Amino acid sequence: MSRALGGNSAAARPGTPLLAAWGLVGALLLWIYAPHVFAMAKNWWSDPNYSHGFLVPIVSGWLIWRDRQNLLAQPPGANAWGLAVLAAGLAVLLVGQLAQEFFLRRISMLPVLWGLALTYWGWPRARRLIFPTAYLILMVPLPYVVYDSLAFPLRLLAARLAGWGLRLTGLPVLVEGNVITLPMVVMDVVDACSGIRSLISLLAVGVILAHLMLQGRWRKVLLVALVPPVAMLANALRVLVTGLLAQRYGEAMLKGATHDLVGWLVFMAGFVMLMGLTTLLGGKQPRGGSGHGR
């Protein structure tokens, strides 16, 4: 499947021409992708739905650092298939440019980065970089058409679940679409309360928990598959608690610091639920990167 481009010794001890060539490639890719990275960082800063994006590259880098001993222990050797992966990533970038599609431009960085690693280091090392590279997909904001198609049904679901919970408290409740009517207040479950923010953030957490603490592919897949129900339940709980507070203390509870505090506490409840599910699935304390290489 692979053939050496420069030999193992050349990959281990690159000469000046090879270093210059890779430096030129790196500078070119930096010039191409820097505007997209800065634009994406602006999204993280301005849109609370994606504020976790600042942490995703840090976690990815930590995963690589954690596994550095196993990574460096693999025999280096360039692989020509990396050029095909690199070309595929650049093709996605070109399509994104022509279609004026931000998601495609940003997502194209992943195959480009991994293709460079495969080209320069070869399969044994690049294989260990698959998960840290793929994890970066969680930092890329969703296309608006996907976001809107998810947010609206999640708003309806949150309203229904919260309405059912409020009825259990003995309150008369009328749920019409995403509007919850209580005796003393009317609540509109807007996009910010749809739960998509919790879903995206908890997905980033759940993937890491599965990767670090669970053994066996089915356990990992099951934990990640349980993230959406946990996020929906947590968000419904948020709407329910907010409704109870608004019913008792007035509409001021629907906005401001109290509203934000409830959102943060409920997100932490979702995190605790994920930790509990991880434990039930046989989760263990994550081991050091040098202890699980194969």
Residue pairs with C-beta under 8 A, 6 or more apart in sequence:
1 81
1 123
2 77
2 79
2 80
2 81
2 122
2 123
3 79
3 80
4 11
4 77
4 78
4 79
5 78
5 79
5 80
5 119
6 14
6 18
6 78
7 77
8 75
8 76
8 77
10 18
10 78
11 76
11 77
11 78
11 120
11 121
11 122
12 76
14 22
22 120
25 116
29 112
29 116
32 93
33 109
33 112
36 102
36 105
36 106
36 109
37 109
39 102
40 53
40 106
40 139
40 140
40 141
41 53
41 54
43 50
43 53
43 141
44 50
44 51
44 52
44 53
44 54
44 139
45 51
47 141
48 192
48 197
49 141
49 147
49 196
49 197
49 200
50 139
50 141
50 200
52 138
52 139
52 200
52 201
52 204
53 138
53 139
53 140
53 141
55 204
56 135
56 136
56 138
56 139
56 204
57 136
57 139
59 135
59 204
59 208
60 132
60 133
60 135
60 136
61 132
63 131
63 132
63 135
63 211
64 71
64 129
64 132
65 289
66 288
66 289
67 128
67 289
67 290
67 293
68 289
69 289
69 290
69 293
70 128
70 289
70 290
70 292
70 293
71 125
71 128
71 129
73 293
74 121
74 122
74 124
74 125
74 128
75 122
75 124
76 121
76 122
76 125
77 121
77 122
77 124
78 119
78 120
78 121
78 122
79 118
79 119
79 121
79 122
79 123
79 126
80 119
81 118
81 123
82 115
82 116
82 117
82 118
82 119
82 120
82 126
83 115
83 119
84 115
85 111
85 114
85 115
85 118
85 119
86 111
86 112
86 115
86 116
86 119
87 115
88 111
88 115
89 108
89 109
89 110
89 111
89 112
89 113
89 115
90 108
90 112
92 104
92 107
92 108
92 111
93 104
93 105
93 108
93 112
95 101
95 104
96 102
96 103
96 104
96 105
96 106
96 108
97 105
101 143
102 141
102 143
103 140
103 141
103 142
103 143
106 140
106 141
107 137
107 140
109 136
110 133
110 134
110 136
110 137
113 133
113 136
114 126
114 129
114 130
114 133
117 125
117 126
117 129
117 133
118 126
128 293
131 211
135 207
135 208
138 200
138 203
138 204
138 207
141 147
142 150
142 200
147 196
150 194
150 196
150 199
151 191
151 194
151 196
152 178
152 194
154 194
154 195
154 196
154 199
154 232
154 235
155 178
155 189
155 190
155 191
155 193
155 194
156 177
156 178
156 189
157 195
157 232
157 236
158 178
158 189
158 193
158 194
158 195
158 232
158 235
158 236
158 239
159 175
159 177
159 178
159 179
159 180
159 189
159 239
160 175
161 232
161 233
161 236
161 239
161 240
162 180
162 189
162 236
162 237
162 239
162 240
162 243
163 173
163 174
163 175
163 180
165 236
165 237
165 240
166 173
166 180
166 182
166 240
166 243
166 244
167 173
169 244
171 182
171 183
171 247
172 182
172 183
173 180
173 181
173 182
174 180
174 181
175 181
178 188
178 189
178 190
179 186
179 187
179 188
179 189
180 186
180 187
180 189
180 239
180 243
181 187
182 243
182 246
182 247
183 247
184 246
184 247
184 250
185 243
185 246
185 247
185 250
185 251
185 254
187 239
187 242
187 243
187 246
187 254
189 239
193 235
193 238
193 239
193 242
194 235
195 231
195 232
195 234
195 235
195 236
195 238
198 231
198 234
198 235
198 238
198 266
198 267
198 270
199 227
199 228
199 231
199 232
199 235
201 267
202 227
202 230
202 231
202 234
202 267
202 270
202 271
202 274
203 224
203 227
203 228
203 231
205 271
205 274
206 223
206 224
206 226
206 227
206 230
206 274
207 224
209 223
209 274
209 275
209 278
209 283
210 219
210 220
210 221
210 223
210 224
210 278
211 220
212 286
213 278
213 283
213 284
213 285
213 286
214 220
214 223
214 278
214 281
214 282
214 283
215 282
215 284
216 282
219 281
219 282
222 281
223 274
223 277
223 278
223 281
226 274
226 277
227 274
230 270
230 273
230 274
230 277
231 270
233 270
233 273
234 266
234 267
234 269
234 270
234 273
235 266
237 266
237 269
238 262
238 263
238 266
241 262
241 266
242 253
242 254
242 259
242 262
245 253
245 258
245 262
246 253
246 254
252 258
253 259
